[in-house]
Amino acid sequence: MIALSLTEIAGLVGGQPHDIPDPDLKVTGPVVIDSREVRPGSLFAALPGERVDGHDFALKAIEAGATAVLAARPLGTADAPVPAIVVPDVIAAMGALARAVVERLDATVVALTGSAGKTSTKDLIAQLLQRRGPTVWTPGSLNNEIGLPLTAMSADEATLHLVLEMGARGKGHIRYLTDLTPPRIGLVLNVGTAHIGEFGGREQIAEAKGELVEALPPAEEGGVAVLNADDPLVRAMASRTKARTVLFGEAEGADVRAGNVRLADGGRPAFTLHTPTGCSEVTMRLYGEHHVSNALAAAAVAHELGMSVDEIAVALSEAGQLSRWRMEVTERSDGVTIVNDAYNANPESMRAALRALVAMGAATPGRRTWAVLGSMAELGEESLAEHDAVGRLAVRLNVSKLVAVGGQEAAWLDMGAKNEGSWGEESVHVSDVRAAVDLLRSELRPGDVVLVKASRSVGLERLAQALLDGEGEVSGRWA
């Protein structure tokens, strides 16, 4: 973080210093919310939680080297004082401090949102922009009112690019995040059905996602809205911004587009990248055709920031997956391939993952494909229809075997497969992770490809890990 004194921080967040022996002492380390991550010079933000209260770890944070604690109440005792900046709301104070840090940066802020592919695209953008200079980006999917300020505050004077993923569970969420970290470039990937149960419909999702382009500066001030030409709801957002619009996609009218899209080398996408300044060939290391759209989005941002088409193509061809449990491909010593895509799931990402699985299987004749799927959360009234449709798609794509793991939603997956024409043992419903692991361990054979995917709350990453660990125990609960 940019070095700031405790007095400066208190002023910026509207806080009161408490038990601070030297108000000119500076925070020189990162802002953290986990006392185990404290380094000398850190600022520890004590967040209240359902199970634990960060204030209970304040003294431990100071002992580990934190300069002070951002807290909602005075802490410590006469014998064990805890230097703190006391604020009415710790999360709001983090946001105010993030805004102050960003205002002091000489960096381009790039923000992105969408119903699917945010994290993979953010990782691609980061790997491209790193080639041009110091780049800070959202780790994993820390894209809410806590994670976004933490990322922004990790930037310093040397940062050239700040790439921020923005999530939303309702109207106004993205507007709040853009107020904290005003972007110059805003990217909207797609409008799908993720969290549709909370939003109420795709139009409402589009309304919320479009808050990003509304927050951009006008074109004459350098504002750029990067929009998906292949998604009508996203393309229509051009009317909601004063920024210059850049379109990406496979549509002919896109400014940055893909031609001759194909899958090569066991399901890795290849295509010709077309930009306003030329074209170049890309063959990605990632699996699945859905990464073409992600790559085009990243290319459009990089092109706006001065990268040549050849630089972009090389970077896309060399980019890997930075975040865990997203099409994470591992081949076991016996030749079984595990595809751990268990971080999250919605109807769009389920369909993309199934198509990637089939492409990987098709690379070798006779190779069997397994789709081990769990529930997709927050679909509301659409849940039954969407789970049924995914089960049906698995059959239509000729996935060798569907294993639906869990309760009611898993039963709907299995029902869809059977109603589509999967009889016998082609589709099976098991109650929990342990049952799925037992089934797979008894039936997998060399060369099989196993996709593991569900919403984060299901915890199917434990299943993928158990398959990689051989006979290791499956720990924790199933959901």
C-alpha positions in Angstrom: 0.0 0.0 0.0 1.0 3.6 -0.4 2.6 4.6 2.9 0.2 6.7 5.0 0.5 7.9 8.6 -2.0 6.8 11.1 -3.1 10.4 11.4 -3.7 10.6 7.7 -5.6 7.3 7.7 -7.8 8.5 10.6 -8.7 11.6 8.7 -9.4 9.8 5.5 -11.8 7.2 7.2 -13.4 9.6 9.8 -11.9 7.6 12.6 -10.6 8.4 16.1 -7.1 7.3 17.1 -7.0 5.2 20.3 -3.9 4.1 22.2 -1.6 5.3 19.4 1.8 6.3 20.8 3.1 7.9 17.6 0.4 9.3 15.2 3.1 9.9 12.6 3.9 6.2 12.4 3.1 5.0 8.9 1.4 1.9 7.5 3.8 0.4 5.1 2.5 -3.1 4.7 -0.7 -4.5 3.3 -4.2 -4.1 4.8 -5.4 -7.5 5.9 -8.5 -9.0 7.5 -6.8 -12.2 8.7 -4.4 -11.9 11.6 -2.4 -14.8 10.1 -1.5 -12.7 7.1 -0.1 -9.8 9.1 3.4 -8.6 8.1 5.4 -5.8 9.7 3.8 -2.5 8.9 0.4 -3.9 8.2 -3.0 -2.4 9.0 -5.3 -5.1 10.5 -9.0 -4.5 9.7 -11.1 -6.2 12.4 -14.2 -7.4 10.7 -17.2 -8.8 12.7 -18.4 -12.2 11.4 -21.1 -14.7 12.0 -18.6 -17.2 13.6 -15.7 -15.1 14.7 -15.0 -11.4 15.4 -11.8 -9.9 14.1 -11.6 -7.7 17.2 -10.8 -10.9 19.2 -7.6 -11.2 17.1 -6.5 -7.6 17.3 -3.8 -8.1 20.0 -2.4 -11.1 18.1 -2.2 -8.9 15.0 -0.3 -6.2 16.8 2.1 -8.8 18.3 2.7 -10.0 14.7 3.8 -6.6 13.6 0.7 -4.7 12.6 1.1 -0.9 13.0 -2.5 -0.5 14.1 -6.0 -2.0 14.0 -9.0 -0.5 12.1 -11.7 -1.3 14.6 -15.3 -0.6 15.5 -14.5 -0.1 19.2 -11.6 0.6 21.5 -9.4 -2.4 22.2 -6.8 -3.7 24.6 -6.1 -3.0 28.2 -3.8 -0.8 30.3 -1.4 -3.8 30.4 -1.8 -4.7 26.8 -2.8 -1.6 24.7 -3.9 -2.1 21.1 -3.3 0.9 18.9 -6.4 1.4 16.9 -8.3 3.8 14.6 -11.9 3.5 15.8 -14.6 4.0 13.2 -18.4 3.5 13.1 -18.2 0.9 10.3 -15.0 -1.0 9.5 -16.2 -2.1 6.0 -17.2 1.5 5.1 -13.8 2.7 6.4 -12.0 0.2 4.2 -13.9 1.5 1.2 -13.0 5.1 2.1 -9.3 4.2 2.5 -9.3 2.3 -0.9 -10.8 5.4 -2.6 -8.0 7.5 -1.1 -5.3 5.1 -2.2 -6.7 4.9 -5.8 -6.8 8.7 -6.0 -3.1 8.8 -5.2 -2.2 6.3 -7.9 -1.0 7.1 -11.4 -2.5 3.9 -12.7 -5.2 2.9 -15.2 -8.1 1.3 -13.4 -9.8 -1.5 -15.4 -13.0 -2.9 -13.9 -15.0 -5.9 -15.3 -18.2 -7.6 -14.5 -20.5 -10.3 -16.0 -22.6 -13.3 -15.1 -19.9 -15.8 -16.1 -16.2 -15.8 -16.8 -15.2 -12.8 -14.7 -12.4 -14.4 -12.8 -10.9 -16.2 -15.9 -11.0 -13.0 -17.9 -9.5 -11.0 -15.1 -6.7 -13.4 -14.9 -6.1 -13.1 -18.7 -6.1 -9.3 -18.5 -3.6 -9.4 -15.7 -1.2 -11.7 -17.5 -1.4 -9.5 -20.6 -0.9 -6.2 -18.9 1.9 -7.5 -16.7 4.0 -7.5 -19.8 3.7 -3.7 -20.0 4.4 -2.8 -16.4 3.5 -3.4 -12.7 -0.1 -4.7 -12.5 -2.3 -5.4 -9.4 -5.4 -7.5 -9.8 -8.1 -9.1 -7.8 -7.0 -12.4 -6.3 -9.4 -15.2 -6.9 -13.0 -13.9 -6.8 -12.6 -11.3 -4.0 -14.9 -9.0 -5.9 -17.3 -7.6 -3.2 -17.3 -4.7 -0.8 -14.5 -6.3 1.2 -12.3 -8.0 -1.4 -12.3 -5.0 -3.8 -10.9 -2.5 -1.3 -8.3 -5.0 -0.2 -7.1 -5.3 -3.7 -7.1 -1.6 -4.4 -5.2 -0.9 -1.2 -2.5 -3.4 -2.2 -1.4 -1.1 -5.1 1.4 1.4 -4.7 3.2 4.2 -6.5 4.7 1.8 -9.0 1.4 0.3 -10.1 0.6 0.9 -13.7 -2.6 -1.1 -14.0 -5.2 -1.9 -11.4 -7.5 -4.7 -12.6 -10.6 -5.1 -10.5 -13.3 -7.8 -10.8 -16.7 -6.5 -9.6 -19.5 -8.8 -8.5 -23.2 -8.0 -7.7 -26.0 -9.6 -6.0 -28.4 -6.7 -6.4 -29.0 -3.3 -7.9 -26.6 -0.7 -6.6 -23.8 -3.1 -5.7 -21.6 -2.3 -8.7 -22.3 1.4 -8.4 -21.0 1.3 -4.9 -17.8 -0.5 -6.0 -17.2 2.0 -8.8 -17.6 4.8 -6.3 -14.7 3.3 -4.3 -12.4 2.7 -7.3 -13.5 4.8 -10.3 -12.5 2.9 -13.5 -11.3 4.4 -16.8 -12.0 1.2 -18.7 -15.1 -0.8 -18.0 -15.7 -4.3 -19.4 -19.0 -6.2 -19.4 -18.7 -9.8 -20.4 -22.2 -11.2 -20.5 -25.7 -11.2 -18.9 -26.7 -14.7 -17.9 -28.7 -16.4 -15.2 -26.2 -16.5 -12.3 -28.0 -15.2 -9.2 -31.3 -14.8 -11.2 -33.2 -15.9 -8.1 -31.9 -12.8 -6.3 -32.3 -10.4 -9.2 -35.6 -11.5 -10.6 -34.7 -11.8 -14.3 -32.0 -11.2 -16.9 -33.2 -7.7 -17.6 -32.7 -6.9 -13.9 -29.3 -8.4 -14.1 -28.5 -6.3 -17.1 -29.6 -3.2 -15.3 -27.3 -4.0 -12.4 -24.3 -4.9 -14.6 -24.7 -1.8 -16.7 -23.9 0.4 -13.6 -20.3 -0.2 -14.5 -20.5 1.6 -17.9 -22.6 4.4 -16.4 -19.7 5.1 -14.0 -17.1 5.6 -16.7 -15.7 9.0 -17.6 -16.8 10.4 -21.0 -14.9 9.6 -24.2 -13.1 13.0 -24.2 -11.7 12.1 -20.8 -10.5 8.7 -21.8 -13.4 6.6 -20.8 -13.8 3.3 -22.7 -16.6 0.8 -22.4 -15.7 -2.7 -23.7 -18.8 -4.6 -24.5 -19.7 -8.1 -25.8 -21.1 -7.7 -29.3 -22.5 -11.3 -29.2 -24.7 -10.5 -26.2 -27.7 -8.2 -27.1 -28.2 -7.1 -23.5 -24.6 -6.2 -23.1 -24.4 -4.5 -26.5 -27.4 -2.4 -25.6 -25.4 -0.9 -22.7 -23.6 1.4 -25.2 -26.6 3.7 -24.8 -26.0 4.0 -21.1 -22.5 5.4 -21.2 -20.7 8.6 -22.3 -17.5 6.6 -22.8 -16.2 5.4 -26.1 -17.5 2.0 -26.9 -15.3 -0.9 -28.1 -17.1 -4.2 -29.1 -15.6 -7.6 -28.9 -16.9 -11.0 -30.0 -17.3 -13.2 -33.0 -19.8 -10.9 -34.7 -18.6 -9.3 -37.9 -19.2 -5.8 -36.5 -16.9 -6.3 -33.5 -13.8 -4.2 -33.2 -11.9 -7.1 -31.7 -13.1 -10.4 -33.0 -12.2 -14.0 -33.5 -12.2 -15.9 -36.9 -11.6 -19.5 -37.7 -12.4 -20.6 -34.2 -11.6 -24.3 -33.6 -10.6 -26.7 -30.8 -7.1 -28.2 -31.0 -4.9 -30.3 -28.8 -7.6 -32.0 -26.7 -10.0 -29.1 -26.3 -7.8 -26.0 -26.3 -9.2 -23.1 -28.4 -7.4 -21.7 -31.4 -8.5 -18.7 -33.5 -7.4 -15.8 -35.6 -7.4 -12.6 -33.5 -8.6 -9.6 -35.5 -8.0 -6.0 -34.2 -8.2 -2.6 -35.7 -4.5 -2.7 -36.2 -4.1 -6.2 -37.6 -4.5 -9.9 -37.0 -2.5 -12.7 -35.4 -3.0 -16.4 -34.6 -3.8 -17.6 -31.0 -3.7 -21.1 -29.6 -4.6 -21.1 -25.9 -3.3 -23.3 -23.0 -6.8 -23.1 -21.4 -9.5 -25.7 -22.1 -12.9 -25.0 -23.6 -14.3 -22.9 -26.4 -15.9 -20.5 -23.9 -12.4 -19.1 -23.3 -12.5 -17.5 -26.8 -14.9 -14.8 -25.6 -12.8 -14.3 -22.5 -9.7 -13.9 -24.6 -11.3 -11.4 -26.9 -12.4 -9.3 -23.9 -8.9 -9.3 -22.5 -7.4 -8.6 -26.0 -9.8 -5.6 -26.4 -8.6 -4.1 -23.0 -4.9 -4.8 -23.8 -5.3 -3.2 -27.3 -6.8 -0.1 -25.7 -3.7 0.1 -23.4 -1.3 0.1 -26.3 -0.3 -3.6 -26.8 0.2 -4.7 -30.4 -1.8 -7.5 -31.9 1.3 -9.8 -32.0 2.1 -9.0 -28.3 -1.5 -9.8 -27.4 -1.5 -13.1 -29.4 1.7 -14.3 -27.8 0.5 -13.4 -24.3 -2.9 -15.1 -24.8 -1.2 -18.2 -26.1 1.1 -18.4 -23.1 -1.5 -17.4 -20.4 -2.5 -20.0 -17.8 -5.2 -20.3 -15.1 -4.2 -18.2 -12.1 -7.2 -18.9 -9.9 -7.9 -22.3 -8.3 -10.7 -24.8 -9.2 -11.6 -23.3 -12.6 -11.0 -25.9 -15.3 -8.0 -27.0 -13.4 -6.7 -30.0 -15.4 -4.6 -32.7 -13.8 -3.6 -36.0 -15.2 -3.1 -38.8 -12.7 -0.3 -41.3 -13.0 -2.8 -43.9 -14.2 -3.9 -41.7 -17.1 -7.2 -40.5 -15.6 -7.6 -36.8 -16.1 -9.4 -34.8 -13.5 -10.9 -31.4 -14.5 -11.6 -29.5 -11.3 -14.1 -26.7 -12.2 -15.8 -26.8 -8.7 -15.3 -23.2 -7.7 -18.8 -22.1 -8.9 -21.5 -23.0 -11.4 -24.4 -21.4 -13.3 -26.3 -22.7 -16.3 -24.0 -20.9 -18.8 -20.8 -22.1 -17.2 -22.2 -25.6 -16.8 -22.9 -25.8 -20.5 -19.5 -24.5 -21.4 -17.8 -27.0 -19.1 -19.7 -29.9 -20.5 -18.7 -28.9 -24.1 -15.1 -28.6 -23.0 -15.3 -32.1 -21.4 -16.6 -33.6 -24.6 -13.9 -31.9 -26.7 -11.2 -33.2 -24.4 -12.7 -36.7 -24.7 -12.9 -36.6 -28.4 -9.2 -35.9 -28.8 -8.6 -39.6 -28.2 -10.9 -42.2 -29.7 -12.6 -44.4 -27.1 -11.9 -42.1 -24.2 -14.8 -42.0 -21.7 -16.1 -38.7 -20.3 -17.6 -38.3 -16.8 -19.6 -35.3 -15.7 -19.8 -35.2 -11.9 -22.2 -32.4 -11.2 -23.8 -30.8 -8.2 -26.4 -28.1 -7.7 -26.4 -24.6 -9.2 -27.4 -22.1 -6.4 -29.5 -19.0 -6.5 -31.6 -19.8 -9.5 -35.0 -19.2 -7.8 -38.0 -20.4 -9.7 -35.8 -21.3 -12.7 -33.9 -24.0 -10.7 -35.8 -27.1 -11.7 -35.9 -26.1 -15.4 -32.2 -25.2 -15.5 -31.0 -28.4 -13.7 -33.2 -30.5 -15.9 -31.8 -28.7 -19.0 -28.2 -29.4 -17.9 -29.0 -33.1 -17.4 -30.5 -33.2 -20.9 -27.5 -31.5 -22.4 -25.1 -34.1 -21.0 -27.1 -36.7 -22.9 -27.2 -34.7 -26.1 -23.5 -34.2 -26.0 -22.9 -37.9 -25.5 -21.2 -37.6 -22.1 -20.4 -41.2 -21.2 -21.7 -40.9 -17.6 -23.4 -38.3 -15.5 -23.0 -38.5 -11.7 -25.4 -36.1 -10.0 -24.2 -35.5 -6.4 -26.5 -34.1 -3.6 -30.1 -33.6 -2.9 -33.1 -32.2 -4.8 -31.2 -30.2 -7.4 -29.0 -33.3 -8.2 -32.1 -35.4 -8.6 -33.3 -32.9 -11.2 -30.1 -33.2 -13.1 -30.5 -37.0 -13.1 -34.2 -36.7 -14.1 -33.3 -34.5 -17.0 -30.8 -37.0 -18.3 -33.2 -39.9 -17.9 -36.0 -38.0 -19.6 -33.8 -37.1 -22.5 -33.1 -40.8 -23.1 -30.3 -41.9 -20.7 -31.3 -45.3 -19.4 -29.5 -48.0 -17.4 -26.3 -46.7 -15.8 -25.5 -43.8 -18.0 -26.9 -41.4 -15.3 -26.8 -42.0 -11.6 -27.8 -39.9 -8.6 -25.8 -40.3 -5.4 -26.5 -38.7 -2.1 -23.1 -37.2 -1.2 -19.4 -36.7 -2.0 -18.3 -40.0 -0.3 -20.8 -42.0 -2.4 -19.6 -40.3 -5.5 -15.9 -41.0 -4.7 -16.6 -44.6 -4.0 -18.4 -45.0 -7.3 -15.7 -43.3 -9.3 -12.8 -45.2 -7.6 -14.5 -48.5 -8.5 -15.3 -47.6 -12.1 -12.7 -45.2 -13.5 -10.2 -46.6 -15.9 -7.0 -45.2 -17.6 -7.8 -42.5 -20.2 -11.1 -41.4 -18.6 -11.7 -37.6 -18.3 -13.7 -36.5 -15.2 -15.3 -33.1 -14.9 -16.2 -32.0 -11.4 -18.5 -28.9 -11.2 -21.1 -27.3 -8.9 -21.8 -24.1 -7.1 -19.2 -23.2 -4.5 -21.5 -24.0 -1.6 -21.6 -27.7 -2.5 -17.8 -28.1 -1.9 -17.2 -30.5 -4.8 -13.5 -29.5 -4.9 -13.1 -32.0 -2.0 -14.3 -34.7 -4.4 -11.8 -33.7 -7.1 -9.0 -33.7 -4.5 -10.0 -37.1 -3.2 -9.8 -38.5 -6.7 -6.3 -37.0 -7.0 -5.2 -38.2 -3.6 -6.0 -41.8 -4.4 -7.3 -43.5 -1.3 -7.2 -40.3 0.8 -10.1 -39.6 3.1 -12.9 -37.2 2.1 -13.0 -34.6 4.9 -15.7 -32.1 5.8 -19.4 -32.1 5.1 -21.3 -32.5 1.9 -24.0 -30.1 0.8 
